[in-house]
Amino acid sequence: MDVNQPIIYWILSEAVSDWDSLDNIGLLSATERSRFDSMRFEKRRREWFHGRQSAKNLLAGSSGGFRSVNPSDLSIENEPEGSPYVVHAGRRLDLSLSISHRDQLAFCGLILGRRGSIGVDIEKIEPRSPVFAEDFFTDSEVQLVEKNPVGTVDQTITLIWSAKEAVLKAMGKGLRLDTREIEISSFKDGAEGWGTFLVSSHFGDLTYFNGRWRIKGDYTLTLAVLEIEKNFAPNDILQLVQVIQASN
């Protein structure tokens, strides 16, 4: 293991079914509570709260010293384009956090310090319109779907789409860019259930992206790490540490 490699902490958690029993106020900061109260739709409130809950469990389970911090003293806020960041005692913390949710699941990734920028995504594997790939994928990605799928065609389409989302999150761009500006290729199996993928682009140097993927039941999980200091080669071995969901 290269000591210069960042440690990637991740968590995959399922929302509790008894929504009324959750201590919303005790978990959220004042800023988060205000955001929560402003949400009109119950589904969005549940997903957003579950994402915050999972991210704070992830912080507590990392080596960052957050286990003794009251969750309400950690405020997870967002950049204008949506990227989350963490504030404690009025100070923005030096870390990279990404949150994704689908159905009852929340998937979060964390890098401590200024070692890299992380993006994660979870998607449900399901049939998509035949024109979906033509609209959002590059020609090479369409060929990957047609000639060399990863598992089923539906898995491959979902995996490519999810990988694009993870990369764009790590870049702090979200879906504001044309998804065809990012090209995903070379899906390979890897250690501890995490496979690798490569990233290329028409508009910049993405040599120092590290891509990971796995299938979990009916869902794809992807994460992408943009190394800030550019001190590792693409798809070097990353240390991925899973944090187990705390009991509720």
C-alpha positions in Angstrom: 0.0 0.0 0.0 1.4 3.4 -1.0 1.4 5.6 2.2 0.6 8.6 -0.1 -2.7 7.1 -1.2 -5.8 8.6 0.3 -8.1 6.4 2.4 -11.6 6.3 1.0 -14.3 5.8 3.7 -17.7 4.7 2.4 -21.1 3.7 3.8 -24.2 2.1 2.3 -27.2 2.4 4.6 -30.9 1.6 4.5 -33.4 4.1 5.8 -35.3 3.1 8.9 -39.0 2.3 8.3 -40.4 4.1 11.4 -40.0 7.7 10.2 -41.9 9.2 13.1 -39.4 7.8 15.6 -36.4 9.6 14.2 -35.0 12.4 16.4 -34.7 14.9 13.5 -33.9 17.9 15.7 -31.2 16.1 17.6 -29.3 15.1 14.5 -29.5 18.3 12.4 -27.7 21.5 12.9 -29.7 24.8 12.9 -28.8 25.4 9.3 -29.8 21.9 8.3 -33.0 22.1 10.3 -34.0 25.2 8.4 -33.3 23.5 5.1 -35.3 20.5 6.1 -38.3 22.6 7.2 -38.3 24.4 3.8 -38.8 21.1 1.9 -42.4 20.7 0.7 -42.4 17.0 -0.4 -42.2 14.2 2.1 -40.2 11.9 -0.2 -37.5 14.5 -0.6 -37.4 15.3 3.1 -36.9 11.6 3.9 -34.1 11.1 1.3 -32.4 14.3 2.3 -32.5 13.4 6.0 -31.3 9.9 5.4 -28.4 11.2 3.4 -27.4 13.5 6.3 -27.8 10.7 8.8 -25.7 8.4 6.8 -23.0 11.0 6.1 -22.7 11.8 9.8 -22.5 8.1 10.6 -19.6 7.9 8.1 -17.8 10.9 9.7 -18.2 9.3 13.1 -16.8 6.0 11.8 -13.7 7.5 10.1 -10.4 8.3 11.7 -11.2 12.0 11.7 -12.0 12.2 15.4 -15.7 12.9 14.9 -17.1 10.1 17.1 -17.1 12.3 20.2 -18.7 15.3 18.3 -22.5 15.8 18.7 -24.0 15.2 15.2 -25.9 18.5 15.5 -22.6 20.4 15.8 -21.6 19.1 12.4 -23.4 21.0 9.6 -23.4 19.5 6.1 -24.0 22.3 3.7 -23.9 22.7 -0.1 -22.0 24.7 -2.7 -24.2 26.5 -5.2 -23.7 23.6 -7.7 -24.7 21.1 -5.0 -21.4 19.7 -3.7 -21.6 19.0 0.1 -19.1 20.3 2.6 -18.9 20.1 6.4 -18.8 23.0 8.9 -17.9 22.6 12.6 -17.6 25.4 15.1 -18.0 27.9 12.3 -15.1 26.5 10.3 -15.3 24.6 7.0 -13.5 21.3 7.5 -10.7 20.1 5.2 -12.3 17.0 3.7 -14.2 15.8 0.7 -17.7 14.3 1.1 -20.2 13.0 -1.5 -23.7 11.8 -0.9 -26.1 9.8 -3.2 -29.4 8.2 -2.5 -31.9 6.0 -4.4 -35.1 4.5 -3.0 -34.4 3.5 0.6 -30.6 3.5 0.2 -28.0 6.1 0.9 -24.4 5.8 -0.4 -21.7 8.2 0.9 -18.0 8.6 0.4 -15.4 10.5 2.4 -11.7 11.6 2.0 -10.1 13.4 5.0 -7.7 16.3 4.3 -6.7 17.7 1.0 -5.8 14.3 -0.6 -8.5 14.3 -3.3 -12.0 15.1 -4.3 -14.6 12.3 -4.2 -17.8 11.7 -6.1 -20.2 8.8 -5.5 -23.4 7.6 -7.1 -26.0 4.9 -6.6 -28.4 3.9 -9.4 -31.0 1.2 -9.7 -30.4 -1.3 -12.5 -33.5 -1.1 -14.7 -34.5 -1.0 -18.4 -34.0 2.3 -20.1 -35.2 3.6 -23.4 -33.2 2.4 -26.5 -32.3 6.1 -27.2 -30.9 6.8 -23.7 -27.4 5.6 -24.6 -27.5 7.5 -27.9 -28.5 10.7 -26.2 -26.1 10.6 -23.3 -23.1 8.3 -24.2 -20.2 8.7 -26.5 -19.8 6.5 -29.6 -17.3 4.3 -27.8 -19.6 3.9 -24.8 -22.5 2.9 -27.1 -20.2 0.3 -28.6 -19.3 -1.0 -25.1 -22.9 -1.5 -24.4 -23.5 -3.3 -27.7 -20.4 -5.5 -27.9 -19.0 -6.1 -24.4 -21.6 -5.5 -21.7 -20.7 -5.8 -18.1 -23.2 -8.5 -17.1 -26.5 -7.6 -18.8 -27.1 -4.6 -21.1 -29.2 -2.9 -18.4 -26.3 -3.3 -15.9 -23.8 -1.8 -18.4 -26.0 1.2 -19.3 -26.7 1.9 -15.6 -23.0 1.4 -14.7 -21.7 3.9 -17.3 -24.3 6.4 -16.4 -23.6 6.1 -12.7 -19.8 6.4 -13.3 -20.4 9.6 -15.3 -22.4 11.0 -12.4 -19.6 10.1 -9.9 -16.9 11.7 -12.0 -18.9 14.9 -12.5 -19.6 15.1 -8.8 -15.8 14.7 -8.0 -15.2 17.6 -10.5 -17.8 19.7 -8.7 -19.8 20.0 -12.0 -22.9 17.8 -11.4 -24.9 17.4 -14.6 -24.2 20.9 -15.8 -21.8 19.5 -18.4 -22.7 17.5 -21.4 -22.3 13.9 -20.2 -20.6 13.0 -23.5 -17.7 15.2 -22.5 -16.8 12.4 -20.1 -16.0 9.0 -21.5 -16.0 5.8 -19.3 -14.2 2.7 -20.4 -12.3 -0.4 -19.4 -14.5 -1.9 -16.7 -12.5 -4.6 -14.8 -13.0 -6.7 -11.8 -11.0 -5.8 -8.7 -10.2 -6.5 -5.1 -12.7 -6.8 -2.3 -15.7 -6.5 -4.6 -14.7 -3.2 -6.2 -13.9 -3.2 -9.9 -12.1 -0.4 -11.7 -12.9 1.9 -14.7 -11.0 4.5 -16.7 -12.0 8.1 -17.4 -11.1 10.3 -20.3 -12.3 13.6 -21.6 -12.2 15.9 -24.6 -11.8 19.1 -22.5 -9.1 18.4 -19.9 -6.6 16.1 -18.3 -8.4 13.5 -16.2 -5.3 11.2 -16.0 -5.4 11.3 -12.2 -9.0 10.0 -11.8 -9.4 6.8 -9.9 -12.7 5.0 -10.7 -14.3 2.1 -8.7 -17.6 0.2 -9.2 -19.6 -2.7 -7.7 -23.0 -4.3 -8.1 -25.1 -4.6 -4.9 -28.3 -6.5 -5.6 -30.4 -4.4 -8.0 -28.1 -1.3 -7.7 -24.8 -0.1 -9.0 -22.4 1.8 -6.8 -19.7 3.9 -8.3 -17.1 6.2 -6.9 -14.5 8.5 -8.5 -11.5 10.2 -6.9 -9.8 13.1 -8.4 -6.3 13.3 -6.9 -5.5 16.9 -6.1 -1.7 16.5 -5.7 -1.5 14.1 -8.7 0.8 11.7 -7.0 -0.7 8.4 -8.1 -1.3 6.7 -11.4 -4.8 6.0 -12.7 -6.4 3.0 -10.9 -3.6 2.4 -8.4 -4.8 0.5 -5.4 -7.0 2.6 -3.2 -7.6 1.7 0.4 -11.4 1.6 0.7 -12.8 1.3 4.3 -16.4 0.5 4.8 -18.2 2.1 7.8 -21.1 0.0 9.1 -24.4 1.7 9.6 -25.0 2.6 13.3 -28.0 1.1 15.0 -31.1 3.3 15.2 
